[in-house]
C-alpha cells in the first residue's frame, strides 16, 4: 500500500501550470499551493472542490513568500515569522477545503522551504510549530530529515515521501534542480517509482543503492508529461499488487 501525491493548484491569475483536473483523477493526495509561491484564492477554491469531488486528500503546500521565484529561492525568515506565515497559509487553504466539504489533513513544504526544513532544525521547528498551533495535521517530508525529527519531537505524525521524478544523491537527498539530470525522464521515473514502492530503495547517479522508506510517492505536476507519467506509475503499481491509498 502506498500513497501517490502531486503538487497542484500552482497557477496564479491568468497563468496556469499543469493539468490539475487530470492529475486529480490519478493521485490519492493533493499538495495544494496556498498563495505564497502560487495559487490565488480562486485557484485554491477550484482545486479543493475538484479534490473533494474525487475523494482526494488535501494537503497544504506551504512555501516561503516568493511568487516571483516560485518558492524555489532560499530566504532568511526569522523562525517566529516563518511559523506565522505557514499558519496563515494552512488556515487559508483550510477555509476553501471546508467550503468544499472536507479539510486540510496534512502539510508538505514546497521547494526551497522543503529543502531548508530538511537540513535546518530551526526552520523545521518553525514549520512544525505552525502545525501544532493549527492542530490535527500530519506532515509529509523527506525521510531521515530534520523535519522528521522535529515532527517526532512535537508529537506530530510524520509520513516519509519518495520522489518518482527526481534524482537522488547518495545521502538520500534530492539532486539540485540546477544540476543536469535532476528531473528524470518518464521511463526512468516509472522505474524509480516501482523500485521505491516495492523495494523501498532507488539508485543514485553512480548506481549506488539509496534507501527510501516512503509511505507516499510524489509526481510533480509541473514535470513534462506529468499526467501520462502519473497514470503509468499508478498502473504499474496496481499490476504489482500495490494498493493506492491516501496516508492521511
C-alpha positions as CSV (number, residue, x, y, z in Angstrom):
1,X,0.0,0.0,0.0
2,X,1.3,3.4,-0.9
3,X,0.0,7.0,-1.5
4,X,0.5,8.9,-4.7
5,X,0.7,12.7,-4.3
6,X,1.2,15.7,-6.6
7,X,1.8,19.4,-6.2
8,X,-1.3,21.1,-7.6
9,X,-3.1,24.4,-7.8
10,X,0.2,26.1,-8.9
11,X,-1.2,28.6,-11.3
12,X,-1.8,32.3,-10.5
13,X,-4.2,34.7,-12.1
14,X,-4.2,34.2,-15.9
15,X,-1.1,31.9,-15.6
16,X,-1.7,28.2,-15.5
17,X,0.6,25.3,-14.7
18,X,-0.2,21.6,-15.2
19,X,-3.4,19.7,-15.7
20,X,-4.9,19.6,-12.2
21,X,-8.2,18.0,-13.2
22,X,-6.4,15.1,-14.9
23,X,-4.0,14.5,-12.1
24,X,-6.7,14.5,-9.5
25,X,-8.2,11.6,-11.4
26,X,-5.0,9.7,-10.7
27,X,-3.4,10.7,-7.4
28,X,-4.7,10.0,-3.9
29,X,-3.3,13.1,-2.2
30,X,-3.0,16.7,-3.4
31,X,-0.5,19.2,-2.1
32,X,-2.3,22.4,-2.9
33,X,-0.4,25.7,-3.2
34,X,-1.5,28.3,-0.6
35,X,-0.8,31.6,-2.3
36,X,2.8,32.2,-1.3
37,X,4.6,30.5,-4.3
38,X,1.5,30.1,-6.4
39,X,-2.3,29.6,-6.1
40,X,-4.6,32.6,-5.9
41,X,-7.9,32.3,-4.0
42,X,-10.0,31.2,-7.0
43,X,-7.5,28.5,-7.9
44,X,-7.3,27.3,-4.3
45,X,-11.1,27.1,-4.2
46,X,-11.4,25.2,-7.5
47,X,-8.6,22.8,-6.7
48,X,-10.1,22.0,-3.3
49,X,-13.5,21.4,-4.9
50,X,-12.1,19.1,-7.5
51,X,-10.1,17.2,-4.9
52,X,-13.1,16.7,-2.6
53,X,-15.3,15.6,-5.6
54,X,-12.8,12.8,-6.4
55,X,-12.1,11.8,-2.8
56,X,-8.5,13.0,-2.9
57,X,-6.9,14.1,0.4
58,X,-6.0,17.8,0.7
59,X,-2.6,18.9,2.0
60,X,-1.3,22.5,2.5
61,X,1.8,23.1,0.2
62,X,3.3,25.9,2.3
63,X,6.1,28.0,1.0
64,X,8.4,30.9,1.5
65,X,6.7,34.1,0.4
66,X,8.2,34.1,-3.1
67,X,5.8,34.4,-6.0
68,X,8.5,35.7,-8.4
69,X,10.8,32.8,-7.7
70,X,8.0,30.1,-7.5
71,X,9.2,29.4,-3.9
72,X,12.5,27.9,-5.1
73,X,14.7,30.5,-3.6
74,X,16.0,30.1,0.0
75,X,15.0,33.0,2.2
76,X,16.3,34.2,5.6
77,X,13.0,34.4,7.5
78,X,13.0,34.6,11.4
79,X,11.5,31.4,12.8
80,X,8.6,33.1,14.6
81,X,7.7,34.9,11.3
82,X,8.0,31.7,9.3
83,X,5.7,30.0,11.8
84,X,3.1,32.7,11.3
85,X,3.4,32.6,7.5
86,X,2.9,28.8,7.5
87,X,0.0,29.0,9.8
88,X,-1.5,31.7,7.6
89,X,-1.3,29.5,4.5
90,X,-2.7,26.5,6.3
91,X,-5.7,28.5,7.5
92,X,-6.3,30.0,4.1
93,X,-6.4,26.6,2.3
94,X,-8.4,25.0,5.1
95,X,-11.2,27.6,4.6
96,X,-11.5,26.5,1.0
97,X,-11.2,22.9,1.8
98,X,-14.1,23.2,4.4
99,X,-16.2,25.2,2.0
100,X,-15.8,22.2,-0.4
101,X,-16.8,19.7,2.3
102,X,-13.5,18.4,3.7
103,X,-10.5,19.9,5.5
104,X,-6.7,20.2,5.3
105,X,-5.3,16.9,6.6
106,X,-1.5,17.3,6.2
107,X,1.3,19.8,5.4
108,X,4.1,19.4,2.8
109,X,6.6,22.3,2.5
110,X,7.3,23.4,-1.0
111,X,10.6,24.0,-2.9
112,X,13.3,25.9,-1.0
113,X,11.3,25.6,2.2
114,X,11.2,21.8,1.9
115,X,15.0,21.6,1.4
116,X,15.7,24.2,4.2
117,X,13.5,22.4,6.7
118,X,15.1,19.1,5.8
119,X,18.6,20.2,6.9
120,X,18.0,23.2,9.3
121,X,16.4,22.3,12.6
122,X,15.3,25.9,13.3
123,X,13.4,26.0,10.0
124,X,11.9,22.6,10.6
125,X,10.7,23.6,14.1
126,X,9.2,26.8,12.7
127,X,7.1,24.7,10.2
128,X,6.1,22.2,12.9
129,X,5.1,25.0,15.3
130,X,2.6,26.2,12.8
131,X,1.1,22.7,12.6
132,X,1.0,22.4,16.4
133,X,-0.9,25.7,16.6
134,X,-3.4,24.7,14.0
135,X,-3.8,21.1,15.3
136,X,-5.0,17.8,13.7
137,X,-2.4,17.7,10.9
138,X,0.3,15.2,9.8
139,X,3.5,16.1,8.0
140,X,4.8,14.8,4.6
141,X,8.6,15.1,4.1
142,X,12.0,13.6,3.4
143,X,12.8,10.6,5.5
144,X,15.7,11.0,8.0
145,X,15.5,14.8,7.8
146,X,15.4,17.5,10.4
147,X,11.8,17.9,9.5
148,X,11.1,14.3,10.5
149,X,13.0,14.8,13.8
150,X,11.2,18.0,14.6
151,X,7.8,16.4,13.9
152,X,8.5,13.4,16.1
153,X,9.7,15.6,19.0
154,X,6.5,17.6,18.7
155,X,4.3,14.5,18.7
156,X,3.1,15.1,15.1
157,X,2.6,12.1,12.8
158,X,5.3,12.1,10.0
159,X,5.0,10.3,6.7
160,X,8.1,9.7,4.6
161,X,8.0,10.8,1.0
162,X,9.8,9.4,-2.1
163,X,10.0,11.1,-5.4
164,X,9.3,9.4,-8.7
165,X,10.6,12.1,-11.0
166,X,13.7,13.5,-9.1
167,X,17.2,12.1,-9.0
168,X,18.7,11.2,-5.6
169,X,22.1,11.8,-4.0
170,X,24.0,9.1,-2.2
171,X,22.9,10.8,1.1
172,X,19.2,10.3,0.2
173,X,18.5,14.0,-0.6
174,X,17.4,15.3,-4.0
175,X,19.8,16.4,-6.6
176,X,19.5,20.2,-7.0
177,X,17.4,21.4,-9.9
178,X,20.3,23.5,-11.1
179,X,22.2,20.3,-12.0
180,X,21.7,18.3,-15.2
181,X,19.6,15.2,-14.8
182,X,17.9,16.3,-11.6
183,X,14.5,15.8,-13.1
184,X,14.0,12.2,-14.5
185,X,12.6,11.3,-17.9
186,X,9.3,9.4,-17.8
187,X,10.8,5.9,-18.3
188,X,13.3,6.5,-15.5
189,X,10.7,7.9,-13.2
190,X,8.5,4.9,-13.7
191,X,11.3,2.5,-12.8
192,X,12.2,4.6,-9.8
193,X,8.6,4.7,-8.6
194,X,8.2,1.0,-8.8
195,X,11.6,0.4,-7.1
196,X,10.7,2.7,-4.2
197,X,7.2,1.3,-3.8
198,X,8.2,-2.4,-4.0
199,X,11.7,-2.5,-2.5
200,X,11.9,0.8,-0.6
201,X,15.2,1.6,-2.5
202,X,16.4,3.5,-5.5
203,X,19.8,4.3,-7.1
204,X,21.9,7.5,-7.1
205,X,23.5,8.7,-10.3
206,X,26.5,6.5,-9.7
207,X,24.4,3.4,-9.3
208,X,24.6,3.1,-5.5
209,X,21.6,1.9,-3.6
210,X,19.8,4.6,-1.7
211,X,17.1,3.5,0.9
212,X,13.8,5.4,0.5
213,X,11.3,4.1,3.1
214,X,8.4,6.0,1.6
215,X,4.8,6.0,2.6
216,X,3.9,8.3,-0.3
217,X,5.3,8.9,-3.8
218,X,5.4,12.3,-5.4
219,X,4.9,13.1,-9.1
220,X,5.4,16.8,-9.7
221,X,2.5,18.4,-11.5
222,X,4.9,20.7,-13.5
223,X,7.1,17.8,-14.8
224,X,7.0,17.2,-18.6
225,X,4.3,14.7,-19.3
226,X,3.1,14.6,-15.7
227,X,-0.3,13.2,-16.4
228,X,0.9,10.3,-18.5
229,X,3.7,9.7,-16.0
230,X,1.4,9.5,-13.0
231,X,-1.0,7.3,-14.9
232,X,1.7,4.8,-15.9
233,X,3.0,4.8,-12.4
234,X,-0.4,4.0,-10.9
235,X,-1.0,1.3,-13.5
236,X,2.4,-0.3,-12.8
237,X,1.9,-0.3,-9.1
238,X,-1.5,-1.8,-9.4
239,X,0.0,-4.5,-11.6
240,X,2.4,-5.3,-8.8
241,X,-0.5,-5.7,-6.4
242,X,0.2,-2.4,-4.6
243,X,-2.9,-0.6,-3.4
244,X,-3.0,3.1,-3.8
245,X,-4.4,4.7,-0.7
246,X,-4.0,8.1,1.0
247,X,-1.9,8.2,4.1
248,X,-4.0,11.0,5.8
